[in-house]
């Protein structure tokens, strides 16, 4: 498989493996094939693909976050048995993604009670790690031919702010989407360098508007300090980092990716013992860094939704094959995204 495509598929599949293992019966030996973190990421991907397609076929599209919001609302309807077939996302009709379980039930209230939030007008005060689960979709969506990096950096925060009104949470999402875009699009594999870059991006892009950006920059500095303490056991470092907020989970996942075991299975097991959300984020990062091949067939065979996730990743990698005024027509793509 071509390296960049393998990174794309690895990102979503790694997230799902970490999510499934983290939500398993004992977080290490049991495996729950599909949970809400995976579903959030998949629906965000599907929404962005619908938006991309409408833009290319009509020459105009709403801001990308609009399509993420529509897709997440459809997912929330599925979770609450209020949506029998789905109208926007083809994955709503897939039996591989219809498991009804939400790790942060408050999300469903936010998505179904009224208008989703924005960075300026918060719909909630949520700060939990589910804020990070749209970031992989945003990272996969990035293409410099599609949108400037400045707009993209904001999209990572906007997607999380739909449900999570705490600025530290949606800025953590912006940092994660930035990291993943650099890995997926630019092929950057030096994670310690990317950690410094993400911190710098938050400082220059968001610190004037949000004081929480400076708080996150401090957390990144603390993370780099922990990475330098070779005598500290990984479990102790993760305990020190915490796992209750989106920012803590991002820092812990990055710690595992840099300082944890080299083998994917061992790293994801370490993360799963610490946090289900942390395992999902760890899986997304390691899958992007090392590609689908690093995950291992044993994990993927247990993953019921692997085919759906691989298809979403491949569609984001290849992009919509049709353009306004072009004679190219793809009946399968039309069935999914038009």
C-alpha positions as CSV (number, residue, x, y, z in Angstrom):
1,X,0.0,0.0,0.0
2,X,1.3,3.5,-0.8
3,X,2.8,5.1,2.3
4,X,0.5,8.1,2.5
5,X,-2.6,6.1,2.0
6,X,-1.4,3.6,4.6
7,X,-1.0,6.5,7.0
8,X,-4.6,7.7,6.3
9,X,-6.2,4.3,6.8
10,X,-3.9,3.6,9.8
11,X,-5.1,6.8,11.5
12,X,-8.8,5.8,11.6
13,X,-8.1,2.1,12.2
14,X,-5.7,2.8,15.0
15,X,-8.2,5.1,16.7
16,X,-10.8,2.4,16.5
17,X,-8.5,-0.3,17.8
18,X,-7.5,1.9,20.8
19,X,-11.2,2.8,21.4
20,X,-12.3,-0.9,21.3
21,X,-9.5,-2.0,23.6
22,X,-10.0,0.9,26.0
23,X,-13.7,0.2,26.3
24,X,-13.3,-3.6,26.5
25,X,-14.4,-5.5,29.7
26,X,-11.0,-5.2,31.4
27,X,-9.3,-2.6,29.2
28,X,-6.6,-5.1,28.1
29,X,-7.9,-8.6,27.3
30,X,-11.4,-7.7,26.1
31,X,-12.2,-5.9,22.9
32,X,-15.3,-3.9,22.1
33,X,-15.4,-3.5,18.3
34,X,-17.2,-0.2,18.0
35,X,-17.8,2.6,20.5
36,X,-18.7,6.3,20.4
37,X,-15.2,7.7,19.9
38,X,-14.9,5.7,16.7
39,X,-18.4,6.8,15.6
40,X,-17.7,10.5,16.2
41,X,-14.6,10.3,14.1
42,X,-16.3,8.4,11.3
43,X,-19.3,10.7,11.2
44,X,-17.1,13.8,11.1
45,X,-15.2,12.2,8.1
46,X,-18.5,11.5,6.3
47,X,-19.8,15.1,6.9
48,X,-16.6,16.6,5.5
49,X,-16.8,14.3,2.4
50,X,-20.3,15.5,1.8
51,X,-19.2,19.1,2.0
52,X,-16.2,18.5,-0.2
53,X,-18.4,16.9,-2.8
54,X,-21.0,19.6,-2.8
55,X,-18.3,22.2,-3.1
56,X,-16.7,20.5,-6.2
57,X,-20.0,19.8,-7.9
58,X,-21.7,23.2,-7.3
59,X,-18.7,25.5,-6.9
60,X,-19.9,26.7,-3.5
61,X,-20.1,25.1,-0.1
62,X,-20.8,26.2,3.5
63,X,-17.9,26.3,6.0
64,X,-16.6,22.7,6.6
65,X,-17.7,22.8,10.2
66,X,-21.3,23.1,9.1
67,X,-21.1,19.6,7.6
68,X,-19.4,18.2,10.7
69,X,-22.3,19.6,12.7
70,X,-24.9,18.0,10.5
71,X,-23.2,14.6,10.6
72,X,-22.8,14.7,14.4
73,X,-26.4,15.6,14.8
74,X,-27.3,12.6,12.7
75,X,-25.1,10.4,14.8
76,X,-26.8,11.7,18.0
77,X,-30.2,10.9,16.5
78,X,-28.9,7.3,15.8
79,X,-27.8,7.1,19.5
80,X,-31.2,8.2,20.8
81,X,-33.2,6.0,18.3
82,X,-34.6,9.2,16.7
83,X,-33.2,8.5,13.3
84,X,-34.0,5.3,11.5
85,X,-32.0,5.6,8.3
86,X,-30.0,8.8,8.1
87,X,-30.3,11.4,5.5
88,X,-26.8,12.8,5.1
89,X,-24.3,10.0,6.0
90,X,-24.2,6.7,4.2
91,X,-22.6,5.2,7.3
92,X,-25.9,5.6,9.1
93,X,-27.1,2.6,7.1
94,X,-24.1,0.5,8.0
95,X,-24.7,-2.2,10.6
96,X,-21.0,-1.9,11.5
97,X,-21.5,1.5,13.1
98,X,-24.8,1.3,14.8
99,X,-23.6,0.4,18.3
100,X,-25.5,2.7,20.7
101,X,-23.0,3.8,23.4
102,X,-21.9,7.3,24.1
103,X,-18.8,7.8,26.4
104,X,-20.0,11.4,27.3
105,X,-23.8,11.3,27.2
106,X,-23.9,15.1,27.6
107,X,-22.8,15.2,24.0
108,X,-26.2,14.0,22.9
109,X,-28.0,16.7,24.8
110,X,-25.8,19.4,23.2
111,X,-26.3,18.0,19.7
112,X,-30.1,17.4,19.9
113,X,-31.3,20.2,22.2
114,X,-30.5,23.2,20.0
115,X,-27.9,24.8,17.8
116,X,-24.4,23.4,18.2
117,X,-21.8,25.6,19.8
118,X,-19.1,27.8,18.3
119,X,-15.8,29.1,19.6
120,X,-17.5,32.4,20.4
121,X,-21.0,31.2,21.5
122,X,-20.6,28.1,23.6
123,X,-23.4,25.5,23.8
124,X,-21.9,23.8,26.8
125,X,-19.1,23.9,29.3
126,X,-17.9,20.4,28.5
127,X,-14.1,19.8,28.7
128,X,-13.9,16.0,28.4
129,X,-11.7,13.9,26.0
130,X,-14.5,13.4,23.5
131,X,-13.6,16.9,22.2
132,X,-10.6,15.2,20.5
133,X,-12.5,12.7,18.4
134,X,-13.3,15.0,15.5
135,X,-9.6,16.0,15.2
136,X,-8.6,13.0,13.1
137,X,-11.3,13.8,10.5
138,X,-10.0,17.3,10.3
139,X,-6.4,16.1,10.0
140,X,-7.4,13.7,7.2
141,X,-9.4,16.4,5.4
142,X,-6.5,18.9,5.2
143,X,-5.1,19.6,1.8
144,X,-3.3,22.8,1.0
145,X,-5.1,22.9,-2.4
146,X,-8.4,22.8,-0.5
147,X,-7.9,25.3,2.3
148,X,-5.2,27.5,3.7
149,X,-3.4,26.3,6.9
150,X,-4.7,29.3,8.8
151,X,-8.4,28.2,8.1
152,X,-7.5,24.6,8.8
153,X,-6.0,25.4,12.2
154,X,-9.2,27.1,13.2
155,X,-11.4,24.2,11.8
156,X,-9.8,21.8,14.3
157,X,-11.0,24.0,17.2
158,X,-14.4,24.8,15.6
159,X,-15.2,21.1,15.2
160,X,-14.6,20.4,18.9
161,X,-16.4,23.6,19.9
162,X,-19.6,22.2,18.4
163,X,-20.0,20.2,21.6
164,X,-17.3,21.3,24.0
165,X,-17.4,24.9,25.1
166,X,-14.3,24.9,27.3
167,X,-11.5,26.7,25.3
168,X,-8.8,24.4,26.6
169,X,-10.7,21.4,25.2
170,X,-11.3,22.8,21.7
171,X,-7.8,24.2,21.5
172,X,-6.4,20.8,22.4
173,X,-8.4,19.5,19.4
174,X,-6.8,22.1,17.2
175,X,-3.4,21.0,18.3
176,X,-4.2,17.3,17.6
177,X,-5.6,18.0,14.1
178,X,-2.5,20.1,13.4
179,X,-0.2,17.3,14.5
180,X,-2.0,14.7,12.4
181,X,-2.1,16.9,9.3
182,X,1.7,17.3,9.5
183,X,2.1,13.5,9.8
184,X,-0.4,12.7,7.1
185,X,0.2,15.4,4.5
186,X,3.8,16.4,5.1
187,X,5.1,13.0,6.2
188,X,6.7,14.4,9.3
189,X,7.6,11.6,11.7
190,X,9.6,13.4,14.4
191,X,7.0,13.6,17.1
192,X,9.0,15.6,19.5
193,X,9.5,18.2,16.8
194,X,5.8,18.2,16.1
195,X,5.0,18.7,19.8
196,X,7.1,21.9,19.8
197,X,5.4,23.0,16.5
198,X,1.9,22.5,17.9
199,X,2.8,24.5,21.0
200,X,4.1,27.3,18.8
201,X,1.0,27.2,16.6
202,X,-1.3,27.6,19.6
203,X,0.8,30.5,20.9
204,X,0.9,32.4,17.7
205,X,-2.6,31.6,16.4
206,X,-4.8,31.6,19.5
207,X,-3.1,33.1,22.6
208,X,-4.3,36.7,21.9
209,X,-7.9,35.6,21.8
210,X,-7.7,32.7,24.4
211,X,-5.6,32.8,27.5
212,X,-6.1,29.0,27.7
213,X,-3.7,28.7,24.7
214,X,-0.9,29.8,27.1
215,X,-2.1,27.2,29.6
216,X,-1.8,24.5,26.9
217,X,1.6,25.7,25.9
218,X,2.7,25.2,29.5
219,X,1.3,21.7,29.5
220,X,3.3,21.0,26.4
221,X,6.4,22.2,28.2
222,X,5.6,20.0,31.2
223,X,5.2,17.1,28.7
224,X,8.6,17.7,27.2
225,X,10.0,17.7,30.8
226,X,8.4,14.4,31.5
227,X,9.8,12.9,28.3
228,X,13.2,13.8,29.5
229,X,12.8,11.8,32.8
230,X,14.0,8.4,31.7
231,X,13.9,7.1,35.3
232,X,10.1,7.6,35.6
233,X,7.9,4.6,34.7
234,X,5.4,5.3,32.0
235,X,2.5,4.3,34.2
236,X,3.7,6.9,36.8
237,X,4.1,9.6,34.2
238,X,0.5,9.0,32.9
239,X,-0.8,9.1,36.4
240,X,0.9,12.4,36.9
241,X,-0.5,13.8,33.6
242,X,-4.2,12.8,34.4
243,X,-7.0,11.7,32.1
244,X,-10.1,13.7,32.9
245,X,-9.8,16.6,30.3
246,X,-9.2,16.7,26.6
247,X,-5.9,18.5,27.2
248,X,-4.7,15.8,29.7
249,X,-5.6,13.0,27.3
250,X,-3.8,14.6,24.4
251,X,-0.6,15.0,26.6
252,X,-0.8,11.5,27.8
253,X,-1.3,10.0,24.4
254,X,1.7,12.0,23.1
255,X,3.7,10.7,26.0
256,X,2.8,7.1,25.1
257,X,3.7,7.7,21.4
258,X,7.1,9.1,22.3
259,X,8.2,7.3,25.4
260,X,6.0,4.1,25.4
261,X,6.8,0.7,23.9
262,X,7.8,0.6,20.2
263,X,5.4,-2.1,19.2
264,X,1.9,-0.8,18.4
265,X,0.1,-3.6,20.4
266,X,2.2,-2.9,23.5
267,X,1.8,0.9,23.3
268,X,-1.9,0.7,22.8
269,X,-2.3,-1.7,25.7
270,X,-0.4,0.7,27.9
271,X,-2.7,3.5,26.8
272,X,-5.8,1.4,27.3
273,X,-4.9,0.6,30.9
274,X,-4.7,4.3,31.5
275,X,-7.7,5.7,29.5
276,X,-10.1,4.6,26.8
277,X,-10.0,8.0,25.2
278,X,-6.2,8.1,25.5
279,X,-6.0,4.7,23.8
280,X,-8.1,6.0,20.9
281,X,-5.9,9.1,20.4
282,X,-2.7,7.1,20.8
283,X,-4.0,4.7,18.1
284,X,-4.8,7.5,15.8
285,X,-1.4,9.1,16.1
286,X,0.6,5.8,15.9
287,X,-1.5,4.6,13.0
288,X,-0.8,7.8,11.1
289,X,2.9,7.6,12.0
290,X,3.5,4.0,11.2
291,X,0.7,3.1,8.8
292,X,-2.0,0.4,8.8
293,X,0.6,-2.3,8.5
294,X,1.9,-1.6,12.0
295,X,-1.5,-2.2,13.6
296,X,-1.5,-6.0,13.0
297,X,-4.0,-8.3,11.3
298,X,-5.1,-9.8,14.6
299,X,-6.5,-6.4,15.8
300,X,-8.1,-5.6,12.4
301,X,-9.8,-9.0,12.1
302,X,-11.7,-8.2,15.4
303,X,-12.6,-4.7,14.2
304,X,-16.1,-5.0,12.7
305,X,-16.1,-1.5,11.2
306,X,-12.6,-1.8,9.6
307,X,-14.0,-1.9,6.1
308,X,-16.1,1.3,6.6
309,X,-13.3,3.2,8.2
310,X,-10.8,2.1,5.5
311,X,-13.3,3.3,2.9
312,X,-13.7,6.7,4.6
313,X,-9.9,7.1,4.8
314,X,-9.4,6.2,1.2
315,X,-12.1,8.7,0.1
316,X,-10.5,11.5,2.1
317,X,-7.1,10.5,0.6
318,X,-8.3,10.5,-3.0
319,X,-10.9,13.3,-2.8
320,X,-14.0,13.7,-4.8
321,X,-13.3,12.5,-8.4
322,X,-16.1,14.7,-9.9
323,X,-15.9,18.4,-10.6
324,X,-18.5,21.0,-11.8
325,X,-18.5,21.0,-15.6
326,X,-16.5,17.8,-15.8
327,X,-17.7,14.7,-17.7
328,X,-16.3,12.4,-15.1
329,X,-19.0,10.6,-13.2
330,X,-18.6,8.2,-10.3
331,X,-21.9,6.4,-9.5
332,X,-20.5,4.9,-6.3
333,X,-19.3,8.2,-5.0
334,X,-22.6,9.9,-5.9
335,X,-24.5,7.2,-4.0
336,X,-22.5,8.0,-0.8
337,X,-22.0,11.7,-0.8
338,X,-24.4,13.4,-3.2
